[in-house]
């Protein structure tokens, strides 16, 4: 059994060794010229004026959830719509009773929280 996997293990070992060798060479031979400008934090060309651990607005997360809702809808309903003529009734039931209600609940939640209003 080991004879079948031995070439794969050897290949993975050589690849890991080569990767570690290249990282070590870059660390040893790479230029190091630190200065204050390189080591300062960068924020759009300006000096940072707030702490990096500030809290994000909830709308950021709501927009992310909204993107996931529509992304899933597109990614999973387009193949369903392309081959809908040959699908059994079980597939229709699964989509209509499970998948679409979850998307609708997510959309209603987003709408209720005001994520669709751009102020």
Jmol script that loads the backbone (N, CA, C; Angstrom):
load data "model"
ATOM      1  N   UNK A   1       0.822  -1.190   0.000  1.00  0.00           N
ATOM      2  CA  UNK A   1       0.000   0.000   0.000  1.00  0.00           C
ATOM      3  C   UNK A   1       0.868   1.257   0.000  1.00  0.00           C
ATOM      4  N   UNK A   2       1.954   1.244   0.747  1.00  0.00           N
ATOM      5  CA  UNK A   2       2.832   2.404   0.825  1.00  0.00           C
ATOM      6  C   UNK A   2       3.539   2.659  -0.497  1.00  0.00           C
ATOM      7  N   UNK A   3       3.745   1.607  -1.284  1.00  0.00           N
ATOM      8  CA  UNK A   3       4.431   1.773  -2.563  1.00  0.00           C
ATOM      9  C   UNK A   3       3.657   2.677  -3.514  1.00  0.00           C
ATOM     10  N   UNK A   4       2.319   2.677  -3.405  1.00  0.00           N
ATOM     11  CA  UNK A   4       1.499   3.510  -4.282  1.00  0.00           C
ATOM     12  C   UNK A   4       1.614   4.984  -3.919  1.00  0.00           C
ATOM     13  N   UNK A   5       1.769   5.280  -2.646  1.00  0.00           N
ATOM     14  CA  UNK A   5       1.803   6.668  -2.194  1.00  0.00           C
ATOM     15  C   UNK A   5       3.212   7.220  -2.014  1.00  0.00           C
ATOM     16  N   UNK A   6       4.218   6.383  -2.113  1.00  0.00           N
ATOM     17  CA  UNK A   6       5.589   6.824  -1.907  1.00  0.00           C
ATOM     18  C   UNK A   6       6.020   7.903  -2.901  1.00  0.00           C
ATOM     19  N   UNK A   7       5.727   7.790  -4.205  1.00  0.00           N
ATOM     20  CA  UNK A   7       6.116   8.886  -5.109  1.00  0.00           C
ATOM     21  C   UNK A   7       5.439  10.212  -4.769  1.00  0.00           C
ATOM     22  N   UNK A   8       4.191  10.160  -4.311  1.00  0.00           N
ATOM     23  CA  UNK A   8       3.498  11.390  -3.927  1.00  0.00           C
ATOM     24  C   UNK A   8       4.141  12.000  -2.692  1.00  0.00           C
ATOM     25  N   UNK A   9       4.475  11.168  -1.723  1.00  0.00           N
ATOM     26  CA  UNK A   9       5.138  11.673  -0.515  1.00  0.00           C
ATOM     27  C   UNK A   9       6.509  12.249  -0.832  1.00  0.00           C
ATOM     28  N   UNK A  10       7.245  11.610  -1.721  1.00  0.00           N
ATOM     29  CA  UNK A  10       8.558  12.144  -2.128  1.00  0.00           C
ATOM     30  C   UNK A  10       8.372  13.489  -2.831  1.00  0.00           C
ATOM     31  N   UNK A  11       7.396  13.584  -3.718  1.00  0.00           N
ATOM     32  CA  UNK A  11       7.135  14.842  -4.416  1.00  0.00           C
ATOM     33  C   UNK A  11       6.764  15.948  -3.428  1.00  0.00           C
ATOM     34  N   UNK A  12       5.889  15.658  -2.464  1.00  0.00           N
ATOM     35  CA  UNK A  12       5.519  16.652  -1.467  1.00  0.00           C
ATOM     36  C   UNK A  12       6.705  17.070  -0.602  1.00  0.00           C
ATOM     37  N   UNK A  13       7.565  16.119  -0.257  1.00  0.00           N
ATOM     38  CA  UNK A  13       8.765  16.444   0.516  1.00  0.00           C
ATOM     39  C   UNK A  13       9.715  17.349  -0.257  1.00  0.00           C
ATOM     40  N   UNK A  14       9.924  17.047  -1.540  1.00  0.00           N
ATOM     41  CA  UNK A  14      10.798  17.883  -2.365  1.00  0.00           C
ATOM     42  C   UNK A  14      10.195  19.277  -2.529  1.00  0.00           C
ATOM     43  N   UNK A  15       8.888  19.360  -2.743  1.00  0.00           N
ATOM     44  CA  UNK A  15       8.232  20.663  -2.906  1.00  0.00           C
ATOM     45  C   UNK A  15       8.332  21.479  -1.618  1.00  0.00           C
ATOM     46  N   UNK A  16       8.095  20.867  -0.462  1.00  0.00           N
ATOM     47  CA  UNK A  16       8.195  21.586   0.805  1.00  0.00           C
ATOM     48  C   UNK A  16       9.631  22.031   1.062  1.00  0.00           C
ATOM     49  N   UNK A  17      10.587  21.167   0.766  1.00  0.00           N
ATOM     50  CA  UNK A  17      11.992  21.538   0.940  1.00  0.00           C
ATOM     51  C   UNK A  17      12.411  22.684   0.031  1.00  0.00           C
ATOM     52  N   UNK A  18      11.944  22.639  -1.227  1.00  0.00           N
ATOM     53  CA  UNK A  18      12.272  23.706  -2.169  1.00  0.00           C
ATOM     54  C   UNK A  18      11.651  25.031  -1.726  1.00  0.00           C
ATOM     55  N   UNK A  19      10.409  24.982  -1.246  1.00  0.00           N
ATOM     56  CA  UNK A  19       9.756  26.195  -0.754  1.00  0.00           C
ATOM     57  C   UNK A  19      10.484  26.779   0.448  1.00  0.00           C
ATOM     58  N   UNK A  20      10.878  25.933   1.398  1.00  0.00           N
ATOM     59  CA  UNK A  20      11.610  26.409   2.568  1.00  0.00           C
ATOM     60  C   UNK A  20      12.980  26.960   2.177  1.00  0.00           C
ATOM     61  N   UNK A  21      13.637  26.313   1.204  1.00  0.00           N
ATOM     62  CA  UNK A  21      14.929  26.795   0.739  1.00  0.00           C
ATOM     63  C   UNK A  21      14.815  28.188   0.124  1.00  0.00           C
ATOM     64  N   UNK A  22      13.796  28.409  -0.694  1.00  0.00           N
ATOM     65  CA  UNK A  22      13.622  29.719  -1.313  1.00  0.00           C
ATOM     66  C   UNK A  22      13.291  30.790  -0.274  1.00  0.00           C
ATOM     67  N   UNK A  23      12.477  30.465   0.722  1.00  0.00           N
ATOM     68  CA  UNK A  23      12.194  31.425   1.784  1.00  0.00           C
ATOM     69  C   UNK A  23      13.447  31.772   2.572  1.00  0.00           C
ATOM     70  N   UNK A  24      14.253  30.763   2.885  1.00  0.00           N
ATOM     71  CA  UNK A  24      15.487  31.013   3.626  1.00  0.00           C
ATOM     72  C   UNK A  24      16.464  31.854   2.805  1.00  0.00           C
ATOM     73  N   UNK A  25      16.576  31.573   1.510  1.00  0.00           N
ATOM     74  CA  UNK A  25      17.465  32.375   0.659  1.00  0.00           C
ATOM     75  C   UNK A  25      16.985  33.819   0.574  1.00  0.00           C
ATOM     76  N   UNK A  26      15.710  34.040   0.457  1.00  0.00           N
ATOM     77  CA  UNK A  26      15.189  35.399   0.438  1.00  0.00           C
ATOM     78  C   UNK A  26      15.445  36.131   1.736  1.00  0.00           C
ATOM     79  N   UNK A  27      15.362  35.425   2.859  1.00  0.00           N
ATOM     80  CA  UNK A  27      15.610  36.049   4.149  1.00  0.00           C
ATOM     81  C   UNK A  27      17.088  36.386   4.323  1.00  0.00           C
ATOM     82  N   UNK A  28      17.959  35.478   3.897  1.00  0.00           N
ATOM     83  CA  UNK A  28      19.399  35.682   4.087  1.00  0.00           C
ATOM     84  C   UNK A  28      19.944  36.705   3.097  1.00  0.00           C
ATOM     85  N   UNK A  29      19.560  36.613   1.845  1.00  0.00           N
ATOM     86  CA  UNK A  29      20.140  37.464   0.812  1.00  0.00           C
ATOM     87  C   UNK A  29      19.365  38.758   0.561  1.00  0.00           C
ATOM     88  N   UNK A  30      18.188  38.898   1.139  1.00  0.00           N
ATOM     89  CA  UNK A  30      17.369  40.082   0.888  1.00  0.00           C
ATOM     90  C   UNK A  30      17.938  41.332   1.531  1.00  0.00           C
ATOM     91  N   UNK A  31      17.755  42.499   0.883  1.00  0.00           N
ATOM     92  CA  UNK A  31      18.278  43.741   1.451  1.00  0.00           C
ATOM     93  C   UNK A  31      17.462  44.179   2.668  1.00  0.00           C
ATOM     94  N   UNK A  32      18.184  44.720   3.644  1.00  0.00           N
ATOM     95  CA  UNK A  32      17.532  45.245   4.844  1.00  0.00           C
ATOM     96  C   UNK A  32      18.053  46.653   5.078  1.00  0.00           C
ATOM     97  N   UNK A  33      17.210  47.625   4.777  1.00  0.00           N
ATOM     98  CA  UNK A  33      17.556  49.015   5.027  1.00  0.00           C
ATOM     99  C   UNK A  33      16.388  49.690   5.739  1.00  0.00           C
ATOM    100  N   UNK A  34      16.222  49.403   7.026  1.00  0.00           N
ATOM    101  CA  UNK A  34      15.078  49.978   7.722  1.00  0.00           C
ATOM    102  C   UNK A  34      15.251  51.478   7.956  1.00  0.00           C
ATOM    103  N   UNK A  35      14.164  52.200   7.854  1.00  0.00           N
ATOM    104  CA  UNK A  35      14.137  53.605   8.236  1.00  0.00           C
ATOM    105  C   UNK A  35      12.761  53.915   8.801  1.00  0.00           C
ATOM    106  N   UNK A  36      12.602  55.121   9.299  1.00  0.00           N
ATOM    107  CA  UNK A  36      11.348  55.477   9.975  1.00  0.00           C
ATOM    108  C   UNK A  36      10.159  55.469   9.017  1.00  0.00           C
ATOM    109  N   UNK A  37      10.391  55.877   7.765  1.00  0.00           N
ATOM    110  CA  UNK A  37       9.290  55.919   6.808  1.00  0.00           C
ATOM    111  C   UNK A  37       8.789  54.528   6.453  1.00  0.00           C
ATOM    112  N   UNK A  38       9.690  53.574   6.293  1.00  0.00           N
ATOM    113  CA  UNK A  38       9.281  52.211   5.962  1.00  0.00           C
ATOM    114  C   UNK A  38       8.566  51.535   7.118  1.00  0.00           C
ATOM    115  N   UNK A  39       8.945  51.840   8.336  1.00  0.00           N
ATOM    116  CA  UNK A  39       8.378  51.149   9.489  1.00  0.00           C
ATOM    117  C   UNK A  39       7.141  51.843  10.052  1.00  0.00           C
ATOM    118  N   UNK A  40       6.748  52.974   9.495  1.00  0.00           N
ATOM    119  CA  UNK A  40       5.549  53.645   9.984  1.00  0.00           C
ATOM    120  C   UNK A  40       4.308  52.985   9.380  1.00  0.00           C
ATOM    121  N   UNK A  41       3.196  53.132  10.077  1.00  0.00           N
ATOM    122  CA  UNK A  41       1.956  52.569   9.542  1.00  0.00           C
ATOM    123  C   UNK A  41       1.462  53.448   8.405  1.00  0.00           C
ATOM    124  N   UNK A  42       0.828  52.829   7.440  1.00  0.00           N
ATOM    125  CA  UNK A  42       0.426  53.522   6.216  1.00  0.00           C
ATOM    126  C   UNK A  42      -1.087  53.555   6.126  1.00  0.00           C
ATOM    127  N   UNK A  43      -1.637  54.740   5.881  1.00  0.00           N
ATOM    128  CA  UNK A  43      -3.080  54.865   5.738  1.00  0.00           C
ATOM    129  C   UNK A  43      -3.357  55.899   4.647  1.00  0.00           C
ATOM    130  N   UNK A  44      -3.420  55.468   3.422  1.00  0.00           N
ATOM    131  CA  UNK A  44      -3.769  56.316   2.280  1.00  0.00           C
ATOM    132  C   UNK A  44      -2.827  57.502   2.131  1.00  0.00           C
ATOM    133  N   UNK A  45      -1.594  57.367   2.491  1.00  0.00           N
ATOM    134  CA  UNK A  45      -0.643  58.457   2.330  1.00  0.00           C
ATOM    135  C   UNK A  45      -0.646  59.456   3.460  1.00  0.00           C
ATOM    136  N   UNK A  46      -1.545  59.328   4.426  1.00  0.00           N
ATOM    137  CA  UNK A  46      -1.630  60.246   5.555  1.00  0.00           C
ATOM    138  C   UNK A  46      -1.156  59.554   6.818  1.00  0.00           C
ATOM    139  N   UNK A  47      -0.810  60.352   7.778  1.00  0.00           N
ATOM    140  CA  UNK A  47      -0.512  59.793   9.092  1.00  0.00           C
ATOM    141  C   UNK A  47      -1.811  59.258   9.687  1.00  0.00           C
ATOM    142  N   UNK A  48      -1.768  58.119  10.367  1.00  0.00           N
ATOM    143  CA  UNK A  48      -3.004  57.581  10.944  1.00  0.00           C
ATOM    144  C   UNK A  48      -3.540  58.530  12.018  1.00  0.00           C
ATOM    145  N   UNK A  49      -4.836  58.807  11.948  1.00  0.00           N
ATOM    146  CA  UNK A  49      -5.421  59.733  12.910  1.00  0.00           C
ATOM    147  C   UNK A  49      -6.380  59.044  13.863  1.00  0.00           C
ATOM    148  N   UNK A  50      -6.576  57.760  13.722  1.00  0.00           N
ATOM    149  CA  UNK A  50      -7.381  56.999  14.669  1.00  0.00           C
ATOM    150  C   UNK A  50      -6.660  55.699  14.982  1.00  0.00           C
ATOM    151  N   UNK A  51      -7.113  55.062  16.038  1.00  0.00           N
ATOM    152  CA  UNK A  51      -6.518  53.785  16.405  1.00  0.00           C
ATOM    153  C   UNK A  51      -6.983  52.707  15.437  1.00  0.00           C
ATOM    154  N   UNK A  52      -6.153  51.740  15.171  1.00  0.00           N
ATOM    155  CA  UNK A  52      -6.482  50.699  14.207  1.00  0.00           C
ATOM    156  C   UNK A  52      -7.542  49.733  14.718  1.00  0.00           C
ATOM    157  N   UNK A  53      -7.830  49.756  15.987  1.00  0.00           N
ATOM    158  CA  UNK A  53      -8.820  48.833  16.554  1.00  0.00           C
ATOM    159  C   UNK A  53     -10.180  49.498  16.757  1.00  0.00           C
ATOM    160  N   UNK A  54     -10.508  50.434  15.888  1.00  0.00           N
ATOM    161  CA  UNK A  54     -11.804  51.101  16.015  1.00  0.00           C
ATOM    162  C   UNK A  54     -12.918  50.154  15.580  1.00  0.00           C
ATOM    163  N   UNK A  55     -14.121  50.417  16.055  1.00  0.00           N
ATOM    164  CA  UNK A  55     -15.261  49.568  15.726  1.00  0.00           C
ATOM    165  C   UNK A  55     -15.819  49.958  14.363  1.00  0.00           C
ATOM    166  N   UNK A  56     -16.229  48.958  13.616  1.00  0.00           N
ATOM    167  CA  UNK A  56     -16.852  49.186  12.315  1.00  0.00           C
ATOM    168  C   UNK A  56     -18.333  49.441  12.497  1.00  0.00           C
ATOM    169  N   UNK A  57     -18.885  50.180  11.572  1.00  0.00           N
ATOM    170  CA  UNK A  57     -20.323  50.405  11.557  1.00  0.00           C
ATOM    171  C   UNK A  57     -21.018  49.093  11.202  1.00  0.00           C
ATOM    172  N   UNK A  58     -22.198  48.886  11.758  1.00  0.00           N
ATOM    173  CA  UNK A  58     -22.947  47.656  11.516  1.00  0.00           C
ATOM    174  C   UNK A  58     -23.315  47.536  10.039  1.00  0.00           C
ATOM    175  N   UNK A  59     -23.450  48.646   9.335  1.00  0.00           N
ATOM    176  CA  UNK A  59     -23.812  48.581   7.921  1.00  0.00           C
ATOM    177  C   UNK A  59     -22.772  47.837   7.102  1.00  0.00           C
ATOM    178  N   UNK A  60     -21.529  47.890   7.526  1.00  0.00           N
ATOM    179  CA  UNK A  60     -20.493  47.143   6.819  1.00  0.00           C
ATOM    180  C   UNK A  60     -20.840  45.656   6.809  1.00  0.00           C
ATOM    181  N   UNK A  61     -21.244  45.135   7.946  1.00  0.00           N
ATOM    182  CA  UNK A  61     -21.590  43.723   8.040  1.00  0.00           C
ATOM    183  C   UNK A  61     -22.890  43.426   7.304  1.00  0.00           C
ATOM    184  N   UNK A  62     -23.829  44.365   7.349  1.00  0.00           N
ATOM    185  CA  UNK A  62     -25.092  44.162   6.639  1.00  0.00           C
ATOM    186  C   UNK A  62     -24.871  44.103   5.136  1.00  0.00           C
ATOM    187  N   UNK A  63     -24.004  44.941   4.633  1.00  0.00           N
ATOM    188  CA  UNK A  63     -23.710  44.897   3.200  1.00  0.00           C
ATOM    189  C   UNK A  63     -23.005  43.591   2.855  1.00  0.00           C
ATOM    190  N   UNK A  64     -22.142  43.113   3.731  1.00  0.00           N
ATOM    191  CA  UNK A  64     -21.476  41.830   3.489  1.00  0.00           C
ATOM    192  C   UNK A  64     -22.495  40.691   3.457  1.00  0.00           C
ATOM    193  N   UNK A  65     -23.450  40.699   4.374  1.00  0.00           N
ATOM    194  CA  UNK A  65     -24.491  39.670   4.377  1.00  0.00           C
ATOM    195  C   UNK A  65     -25.342  39.779   3.117  1.00  0.00           C
ATOM    196  N   UNK A  66     -25.647  40.996   2.716  1.00  0.00           N
ATOM    197  CA  UNK A  66     -26.432  41.205   1.504  1.00  0.00           C
ATOM    198  C   UNK A  66     -25.702  40.661   0.286  1.00  0.00           C
ATOM    199  N   UNK A  67     -24.402  40.902   0.224  1.00  0.00           N
ATOM    200  CA  UNK A  67     -23.619  40.357  -0.881  1.00  0.00           C
ATOM    201  C   UNK A  67     -23.674  38.840  -0.885  1.00  0.00           C
ATOM    202  N   UNK A  68     -23.558  38.220   0.272  1.00  0.00           N
ATOM    203  CA  UNK A  68     -23.593  36.760   0.340  1.00  0.00           C
ATOM    204  C   UNK A  68     -24.949  36.236  -0.106  1.00  0.00           C
ATOM    205  N   UNK A  69     -26.023  36.916   0.313  1.00  0.00           N
ATOM    206  CA  UNK A  69     -27.368  36.472  -0.079  1.00  0.00           C
ATOM    207  C   UNK A  69     -27.504  36.483  -1.596  1.00  0.00           C
ATOM    208  N   UNK A  70     -27.137  37.594  -2.226  1.00  0.00           N
ATOM    209  CA  UNK A  70     -27.304  37.677  -3.676  1.00  0.00           C
ATOM    210  C   UNK A  70     -26.278  36.830  -4.418  1.00  0.00           C
ATOM    211  N   UNK A  71     -25.096  36.669  -3.855  1.00  0.00           N
ATOM    212  CA  UNK A  71     -24.088  35.827  -4.486  1.00  0.00           C
ATOM    213  C   UNK A  71     -24.529  34.369  -4.478  1.00  0.00           C
ATOM    214  N   UNK A  72     -25.046  33.912  -3.361  1.00  0.00           N
ATOM    215  CA  UNK A  72     -25.546  32.536  -3.295  1.00  0.00           C
ATOM    216  C   UNK A  72     -26.733  32.332  -4.217  1.00  0.00           C
ATOM    217  N   UNK A  73     -27.588  33.338  -4.250  1.00  0.00           N
ATOM    218  CA  UNK A  73     -28.755  33.213  -5.119  1.00  0.00           C
ATOM    219  C   UNK A  73     -28.320  33.069  -6.575  1.00  0.00           C
ATOM    220  N   UNK A  74     -27.389  33.878  -6.989  1.00  0.00           N
ATOM    221  CA  UNK A  74     -26.926  33.805  -8.377  1.00  0.00           C
ATOM    222  C   UNK A  74     -26.178  32.510  -8.644  1.00  0.00           C
ATOM    223  N   UNK A  75     -25.285  32.150  -7.753  1.00  0.00           N
ATOM    224  CA  UNK A  75     -24.450  30.973  -7.986  1.00  0.00           C
ATOM    225  C   UNK A  75     -25.230  29.673  -7.963  1.00  0.00           C
ATOM    226  N   UNK A  76     -26.297  29.606  -7.203  1.00  0.00           N
ATOM    227  CA  UNK A  76     -27.022  28.350  -7.070  1.00  0.00           C
ATOM    228  C   UNK A  76     -28.320  28.284  -7.871  1.00  0.00           C
ATOM    229  N   UNK A  77     -28.906  29.430  -8.190  1.00  0.00           N
ATOM    230  CA  UNK A  77     -30.145  29.391  -8.950  1.00  0.00           C
ATOM    231  C   UNK A  77     -29.921  29.406 -10.455  1.00  0.00           C
ATOM    232  N   UNK A  78     -28.803  29.940 -10.916  1.00  0.00           N
ATOM    233  CA  UNK A  78     -28.554  29.957 -12.365  1.00  0.00           C
ATOM    234  C   UNK A  78     -28.409  28.532 -12.903  1.00  0.00           C
ATOM    235  N   UNK A  79     -27.602  27.661 -12.300  1.00  0.00           N
ATOM    236  CA  UNK A  79     -27.567  26.281 -12.814  1.00  0.00           C
ATOM    237  C   UNK A  79     -28.920  25.579 -12.701  1.00  0.00           C
ATOM    238  N   UNK A  80     -29.677  25.895 -11.667  1.00  0.00           N
ATOM    239  CA  UNK A  80     -31.007  25.313 -11.517  1.00  0.00           C
ATOM    240  C   UNK A  80     -31.914  25.782 -12.654  1.00  0.00           C
ATOM    241  N   UNK A  81     -31.828  27.055 -12.998  1.00  0.00           N
ATOM    242  CA  UNK A  81     -32.673  27.596 -14.056  1.00  0.00           C
ATOM    243  C   UNK A  81     -32.261  27.078 -15.427  1.00  0.00           C
ATOM    244  N   UNK A  82     -30.985  26.802 -15.618  1.00  0.00           N
ATOM    245  CA  UNK A  82     -30.521  26.309 -16.916  1.00  0.00           C
ATOM    246  C   UNK A  82     -31.047  24.904 -17.183  1.00  0.00           C
ATOM    247  N   UNK A  83     -31.075  24.068 -16.176  1.00  0.00           N
ATOM    248  CA  UNK A  83     -31.497  22.686 -16.392  1.00  0.00           C
ATOM    249  C   UNK A  83     -32.829  22.361 -15.771  1.00  0.00           C
ATOM    250  N   UNK A  84     -33.741  23.328 -15.693  1.00  0.00           N
ATOM    251  CA  UNK A  84     -34.984  23.092 -14.967  1.00  0.00           C
ATOM    252  C   UNK A  84     -35.938  22.153 -15.674  1.00  0.00           C
ATOM    253  N   UNK A  85     -35.801  21.939 -16.960  1.00  0.00           N
ATOM    254  CA  UNK A  85     -36.750  21.060 -17.660  1.00  0.00           C
ATOM    255  C   UNK A  85     -36.571  19.591 -17.287  1.00  0.00           C
ATOM    256  N   UNK A  86     -35.346  19.180 -17.023  1.00  0.00           N
ATOM    257  CA  UNK A  86     -35.111  17.772 -16.739  1.00  0.00           C
ATOM    258  C   UNK A  86     -35.036  17.432 -15.270  1.00  0.00           C
ATOM    259  N   UNK A  87     -35.361  18.360 -14.384  1.00  0.00           N
ATOM    260  CA  UNK A  87     -35.229  18.100 -12.954  1.00  0.00           C
ATOM    261  C   UNK A  87     -36.448  17.362 -12.403  1.00  0.00           C
ATOM    262  N   UNK A  88     -36.233  16.473 -11.446  1.00  0.00           N
ATOM    263  CA  UNK A  88     -37.373  15.785 -10.820  1.00  0.00           C
ATOM    264  C   UNK A  88     -38.105  16.731  -9.862  1.00  0.00           C
ATOM    265  N   UNK A  89     -39.270  16.317  -9.432  1.00  0.00           N
ATOM    266  CA  UNK A  89     -40.073  17.142  -8.538  1.00  0.00           C
ATOM    267  C   UNK A  89     -39.411  17.343  -7.182  1.00  0.00           C
ATOM    268  N   UNK A  90     -38.574  16.391  -6.772  1.00  0.00           N
ATOM    269  CA  UNK A  90     -37.863  16.546  -5.502  1.00  0.00           C
ATOM    270  C   UNK A  90     -36.952  17.767  -5.541  1.00  0.00           C
ATOM    271  N   UNK A  91     -36.296  18.012  -6.668  1.00  0.00           N
ATOM    272  CA  UNK A  91     -35.414  19.176  -6.787  1.00  0.00           C
ATOM    273  C   UNK A  91     -36.211  20.466  -6.704  1.00  0.00           C
ATOM    274  N   UNK A  92     -37.373  20.496  -7.338  1.00  0.00           N
ATOM    275  CA  UNK A  92     -38.233  21.682  -7.245  1.00  0.00           C
ATOM    276  C   UNK A  92     -38.651  21.919  -5.806  1.00  0.00           C
ATOM    277  N   UNK A  93     -39.018  20.861  -5.124  1.00  0.00           N
ATOM    278  CA  UNK A  93     -39.432  20.999  -3.727  1.00  0.00           C
ATOM    279  C   UNK A  93     -38.300  21.475  -2.839  1.00  0.00           C
ATOM    280  N   UNK A  94     -37.108  20.956  -3.078  1.00  0.00           N
ATOM    281  CA  UNK A  94     -35.962  21.371  -2.269  1.00  0.00           C
ATOM    282  C   UNK A  94     -35.653  22.851  -2.467  1.00  0.00           C
ATOM    283  N   UNK A  95     -35.706  23.298  -3.702  1.00  0.00           N
ATOM    284  CA  UNK A  95     -35.403  24.704  -3.978  1.00  0.00           C
ATOM    285  C   UNK A  95     -36.495  25.614  -3.436  1.00  0.00           C
ATOM    286  N   UNK A  96     -37.738  25.264  -3.682  1.00  0.00           N
ATOM    287  CA  UNK A  96     -38.839  26.137  -3.285  1.00  0.00           C
ATOM    288  C   UNK A  96     -39.124  26.097  -1.786  1.00  0.00           C
ATOM    289  N   UNK A  97     -38.861  24.975  -1.123  1.00  0.00           N
ATOM    290  CA  UNK A  97     -39.202  24.850   0.290  1.00  0.00           C
ATOM    291  C   UNK A  97     -38.023  25.104   1.217  1.00  0.00           C
ATOM    292  N   UNK A  98     -36.800  24.988   0.727  1.00  0.00           N
ATOM    293  CA  UNK A  98     -35.644  25.127   1.615  1.00  0.00           C
ATOM    294  C   UNK A  98     -34.779  26.321   1.222  1.00  0.00           C
ATOM    295  N   UNK A  99     -34.317  26.342   0.013  1.00  0.00           N
ATOM    296  CA  UNK A  99     -33.307  27.322  -0.394  1.00  0.00           C
ATOM    297  C   UNK A  99     -33.876  28.734  -0.518  1.00  0.00           C
ATOM    298  N   UNK A 100     -34.937  28.898  -1.270  1.00  0.00           N
ATOM    299  CA  UNK A 100     -35.497  30.237  -1.481  1.00  0.00           C
ATOM    300  C   UNK A 100     -36.039  30.874  -0.202  1.00  0.00           C
ATOM    301  N   UNK A 101     -36.707  30.141   0.691  1.00  0.00           N
ATOM    302  CA  UNK A 101     -37.132  30.791   1.943  1.00  0.00           C
ATOM    303  C   UNK A 101     -35.965  31.311   2.782  1.00  0.00           C
ATOM    304  N   UNK A 102     -34.850  30.601   2.795  1.00  0.00           N
ATOM    305  CA  UNK A 102     -33.684  31.088   3.535  1.00  0.00           C
ATOM    306  C   UNK A 102     -33.189  32.393   2.935  1.00  0.00           C
ATOM    307  N   UNK A 103     -33.137  32.467   1.608  1.00  0.00           N
ATOM    308  CA  UNK A 103     -32.722  33.702   0.962  1.00  0.00           C
ATOM    309  C   UNK A 103     -33.706  34.837   1.214  1.00  0.00           C
ATOM    310  N   UNK A 104     -34.983  34.535   1.185  1.00  0.00           N
ATOM    311  CA  UNK A 104     -35.993  35.570   1.424  1.00  0.00           C
ATOM    312  C   UNK A 104     -35.904  36.088   2.859  1.00  0.00           C
ATOM    313  N   UNK A 105     -35.687  35.212   3.823  1.00  0.00           N
ATOM    314  CA  UNK A 105     -35.542  35.644   5.222  1.00  0.00           C
ATOM    315  C   UNK A 105     -34.320  36.549   5.368  1.00  0.00           C
ATOM    316  N   UNK A 106     -33.219  36.195   4.730  1.00  0.00           N
ATOM    317  CA  UNK A 106     -32.035  37.047   4.773  1.00  0.00           C
ATOM    318  C   UNK A 106     -32.281  38.401   4.129  1.00  0.00           C
ATOM    319  N   UNK A 107     -32.986  38.409   3.020  1.00  0.00           N
ATOM    320  CA  UNK A 107     -33.292  39.656   2.329  1.00  0.00           C
ATOM    321  C   UNK A 107     -34.216  40.535   3.167  1.00  0.00           C
ATOM    322  N   UNK A 108     -35.222  39.948   3.800  1.00  0.00           N
ATOM    323  CA  UNK A 108     -36.144  40.717   4.651  1.00  0.00           C
ATOM    324  C   UNK A 108     -35.398  41.281   5.862  1.00  0.00           C
ATOM    325  N   UNK A 109     -34.489  40.509   6.421  1.00  0.00           N
ATOM    326  CA  UNK A 109     -33.683  40.998   7.543  1.00  0.00           C
ATOM    327  C   UNK A 109     -32.862  42.211   7.127  1.00  0.00           C
ATOM    328  N   UNK A 110     -32.224  42.116   5.974  1.00  0.00           N
ATOM    329  CA  UNK A 110     -31.434  43.238   5.461  1.00  0.00           C
ATOM    330  C   UNK A 110     -32.316  44.451   5.219  1.00  0.00           C
ATOM    331  N   UNK A 111     -33.465  44.243   4.655  1.00  0.00           N
ATOM    332  CA  UNK A 111     -34.380  45.341   4.356  1.00  0.00           C
ATOM    333  C   UNK A 111     -34.853  46.010   5.647  1.00  0.00           C
ATOM    334  N   UNK A 112     -35.150  45.185   6.643  1.00  0.00           N
ATOM    335  CA  UNK A 112     -35.598  45.721   7.924  1.00  0.00           C
ATOM    336  C   UNK A 112     -34.530  46.512   8.650  1.00  0.00           C
ATOM    337  N   UNK A 113     -33.273  46.121   8.499  1.00  0.00           N
ATOM    338  CA  UNK A 113     -32.173  46.829   9.147  1.00  0.00           C
ATOM    339  C   UNK A 113     -31.750  48.078   8.386  1.00  0.00           C
ATOM    340  N   UNK A 114     -32.287  48.284   7.191  1.00  0.00           N
ATOM    341  CA  UNK A 114     -31.978  49.485   6.423  1.00  0.00           C
ATOM    342  C   UNK A 114     -30.709  49.402   5.606  1.00  0.00           C
ATOM    343  N   UNK A 115     -30.254  48.202   5.311  1.00  0.00           N
ATOM    344  CA  UNK A 115     -29.026  48.066   4.523  1.00  0.00           C
ATOM    345  C   UNK A 115     -29.221  48.459   3.073  1.00  0.00           C
ATOM    346  N   UNK A 116     -30.453  48.510   2.619  1.00  0.00           N
ATOM    347  CA  UNK A 116     -30.712  48.869   1.226  1.00  0.00           C
ATOM    348  C   UNK A 116     -30.855  50.366   1.023  1.00  0.00           C
ATOM    349  N   UNK A 117     -30.857  51.125   2.103  1.00  0.00           N
ATOM    350  CA  UNK A 117     -30.969  52.577   2.021  1.00  0.00           C
ATOM    351  C   UNK A 117     -29.575  53.192   2.074  1.00  0.00           C
ATOM    352  N   UNK A 118     -29.213  53.912   1.055  1.00  0.00           N
ATOM    353  CA  UNK A 118     -27.881  54.520   0.972  1.00  0.00           C
ATOM    354  C   UNK A 118     -27.984  55.989   1.325  1.00  0.00           C
ATOM    355  N   UNK A 119     -27.700  56.307   2.570  1.00  0.00           N
ATOM    356  CA  UNK A 119     -27.787  57.697   3.050  1.00  0.00           C
ATOM    357  C   UNK A 119     -26.472  58.412   2.856  1.00  0.00           C
TER     358      UNK A 119
END
end "model"
wireframe off; spacefill off
backbone 0.3
color backbone group
